[in-house]
């Protein structure tokens, strides 16, 4: 079994995706993707994310506010998130707070406000004892600072692209690092180096669908969760390992850092 540890499945209900969300889920199941983690990005997506997860047995969800959506939101958005987390805290399909974090790559964003939102969401994760799903773009050290401050020791740093030293700091904190389509490009030297050099217990796979298409997708072609199977093959080739070992290890890693998955019948090991 494979797990797509980061997929914005709720955005796949478009004419570009044959059969919409249901079609994408069916195609992912056909290639062995037994579970999909669907993080929210903003309060106006919470209901769609929850509905999507409950419409498909293989889908679980996280609730959070993406750092790039903070610009247009007021503090009431944090109240909406807290209320949604508390309201759904006993839902077995709610497995994390996410997608949260910091983005220091896009120019012109209000970093102070972004950080305030991130800190508030870290506090919610600690209070509810939930893992975090992190957006970490050019902000690795700052994101890590607050993980340590709130003693958050489970979760995933999605689409990681920092240094080896930074990567191991996240791993030492108890997190896994997400690798997806970017790893499949030969020019992505730093990401590919990390994918090879990091301990296998530190790696999970993702598509970030519909974004971050892998190298084999043409411009305008939809990125879907089924692509995590070929991403797994790419990782196996980079590391010189058997594909089955990659599948088993990365799946076990997701279960370790998102332990709520063990409440659901995905046919996992153990």
C-alpha positions in Angstrom: 0.0 0.0 0.0 1.0 3.6 -0.7 -0.1 6.8 1.0 -0.3 10.2 -0.7 0.5 12.2 2.4 -0.4 15.6 1.0 -3.1 16.1 -1.7 -5.6 18.9 -2.1 -8.2 16.5 -3.4 -11.0 19.0 -3.0 -9.6 21.1 -5.8 -9.8 18.2 -8.3 -13.5 18.6 -9.1 -12.8 20.3 -12.4 -13.4 19.4 -16.1 -9.6 18.7 -16.5 -10.0 15.7 -14.2 -11.9 12.8 -15.6 -14.7 11.9 -13.2 -13.7 14.7 -10.8 -12.7 13.7 -7.2 -14.4 10.3 -7.4 -12.5 9.5 -10.6 -9.2 10.6 -9.1 -9.7 8.5 -6.0 -10.7 5.4 -8.1 -7.5 5.7 -10.2 -5.4 6.1 -7.1 -6.8 3.0 -5.6 -6.2 1.1 -8.8 -2.4 1.7 -8.5 -2.2 0.9 -4.8 -2.7 4.2 -3.1 -4.7 3.1 -0.1 -4.9 6.4 1.7 -4.9 10.1 0.9 -4.3 12.9 3.3 -6.3 16.0 2.5 -5.2 19.2 4.3 -7.4 22.3 4.3 -6.0 25.7 3.4 -8.7 28.2 4.6 -11.9 28.2 6.7 -14.0 28.5 3.5 -12.7 25.1 2.5 -13.3 23.3 5.8 -16.7 22.0 4.9 -15.6 20.8 1.4 -12.6 19.0 2.9 -14.7 17.2 5.5 -17.3 16.2 3.0 -14.7 14.9 0.6 -13.0 12.8 3.3 -16.3 11.3 4.4 -17.4 10.6 0.8 -14.4 8.3 0.2 -13.1 5.6 2.6 -9.5 6.1 1.6 -9.4 9.8 2.4 -8.6 11.5 5.7 -8.2 15.2 6.4 -6.5 18.0 8.4 -7.8 21.4 9.2 -5.6 24.5 9.1 -4.9 27.9 7.5 -2.2 27.9 4.8 0.3 30.8 5.3 -0.4 32.2 1.9 -4.1 32.6 2.7 -3.4 34.5 5.9 -3.2 37.8 3.9 -6.9 38.1 3.2 -8.1 36.8 6.6 -9.0 38.4 9.9 -8.4 37.0 13.4 -11.9 35.5 13.3 -10.5 32.9 10.9 -8.5 31.5 13.9 -11.7 31.2 15.9 -13.3 29.4 13.0 -10.4 26.9 12.9 -10.4 26.4 16.7 -14.2 25.8 16.6 -13.9 23.4 13.7 -11.1 21.4 15.4 -13.1 21.2 18.6 -16.3 20.3 16.9 -14.6 17.5 14.9 -12.1 16.4 17.5 -13.7 12.9 17.8 -14.0 12.4 14.1 -11.6 9.5 13.3 -10.9 11.1 9.9 -9.4 14.3 11.4 -5.8 13.4 11.8 -3.8 16.7 11.9 -3.7 20.4 12.0 -2.7 21.6 8.6 -1.7 23.0 6.2 0.1 25.5 8.4 3.5 27.1 8.5 5.5 30.0 7.0 6.3 31.1 3.5 9.3 33.4 3.1 9.6 32.7 -0.6 6.7 34.8 -2.0 7.6 38.5 -1.8 5.3 41.0 -0.2 3.6 38.8 2.3 3.0 40.1 5.9 5.5 37.9 7.7 4.5 39.1 11.2 0.8 38.3 10.6 1.8 34.9 9.0 3.8 34.1 12.1 1.1 35.1 14.5 -1.3 32.7 12.7 1.3 29.9 12.7 1.9 30.3 16.4 -1.8 30.2 17.2 -2.2 27.0 15.1 0.8 25.4 16.8 -0.9 26.1 20.1 -4.1 24.5 18.9 -2.2 21.4 17.8 -0.6 21.1 21.2 -3.8 21.6 23.1 -5.7 19.0 21.0 -2.6 16.6 20.8 -2.7 16.5 17.0 0.2 16.3 14.6 1.0 19.1 12.2 1.2 19.3 8.4 3.6 22.0 7.5 4.3 24.4 4.7 8.0 25.3 5.0 9.3 27.5 2.2 12.5 29.4 2.8 11.5 29.4 6.5 12.9 26.2 7.9 14.6 27.6 11.0 11.7 29.8 11.9 9.1 27.0 11.5 11.3 24.7 13.6 11.7 27.3 16.4 8.0 27.1 17.2 7.8 23.3 16.8 10.3 23.2 19.6 8.6 25.9 21.6 5.3 24.0 21.6 7.0 20.6 21.8 5.3 19.4 18.6 6.9 16.1 17.8 4.7 14.5 15.2 3.8 15.5 11.7 5.1 16.2 8.2 7.2 19.0 6.7 5.6 19.0 3.2 7.7 19.6 0.1 10.9 20.0 2.0 13.7 21.8 0.3 16.1 22.9 3.0 19.7 21.9 3.8 20.7 18.5 5.1 21.3 20.0 8.5 17.9 21.6 8.5 16.3 18.4 7.4 17.9 16.4 10.2 16.7 19.0 12.7 13.1 18.3 11.6 13.7 14.6 11.8 15.3 14.9 15.2 12.1 16.8 16.3 10.1 13.7 15.3 8.8 14.7 11.9 9.0 13.2 8.4 9.8 15.1 5.3 7.5 15.0 2.2 8.9 14.3 -1.3 6.8 14.6 -4.4 6.9 15.8 -8.0 9.8 18.1 -7.5 12.1 15.2 -6.8 11.4 13.7 -10.3 13.1 16.6 -12.1 16.8 15.9 -12.8 17.6 19.7 -12.2 16.3 19.5 -8.6 19.7 18.7 -7.3 19.2 19.6 -3.7 15.9 17.8 -3.3 17.2 14.7 -5.0 20.3 14.7 -2.8 18.1 14.9 0.3 16.0 12.0 -1.1 19.0 9.9 -1.4 21.0 10.9 1.8 18.2 11.1 4.4 17.5 8.0 6.5 14.6 6.1 4.9 12.6 6.4 8.1 12.5 10.2 7.6 10.7 10.2 4.2 7.1 10.2 3.1 5.6 10.5 -0.3 3.1 13.1 -1.6 1.7 14.6 -4.8 0.5 18.0 -3.5 -2.1 17.5 -6.2 -3.2 19.5 -8.2 0.0 21.4 -7.8 3.7 20.3 -8.1 3.3 18.1 -11.1 6.0 15.4 -11.7 8.4 15.6 -14.6 6.3 13.3 -16.8 3.2 15.5 -16.8 2.7 17.9 -19.7 1.8 21.5 -19.1 -1.9 21.8 -18.3 -2.3 18.1 -17.6 -3.9 17.4 -14.2 -1.7 16.1 -11.4 -3.6 13.4 -9.4 -2.9 11.2 -6.3 -2.3 8.2 -8.5 1.0 9.8 -9.4 2.4 8.9 -6.0 3.0 5.4 -7.4 5.5 6.6 -10.0 7.0 9.0 -7.5 7.6 6.0 -5.3 9.3 4.3 -8.3 11.5 7.4 -8.8 12.6 7.3 -5.2 13.4 3.6 -5.4 15.6 4.3 -8.5 17.3 7.2 -6.8 18.2 5.2 -3.7 18.9 2.0 -5.5 16.3 0.1 -3.5 13.5 -2.3 -4.3 10.2 -0.6 -4.9 8.4 -2.8 -2.3 10.8 -1.6 0.4 10.0 2.1 -0.5 6.3 1.4 -0.4 6.4 -0.3 2.9 8.8 2.1 4.6 7.1 5.3 3.5 3.7 3.9 4.5 5.0 2.9 7.9 6.5 6.4 8.3 3.1 8.1 7.6 1.5 5.9 10.2 4.2 6.8 12.7 3.9 10.6 12.3 0.1 10.7 11.7 -1.0 8.0 14.3 -4.7 8.8 13.8 -4.5 6.7 10.6 -4.3 3.6 12.7 -7.9 4.2 13.8 -9.1 3.5 10.2 -9.2 0.3 8.2 -6.6 0.9 5.5 -5.1 -2.6 5.7 -1.8 -1.3 7.0 0.9 -3.4 8.4 0.5 -4.2 12.1 
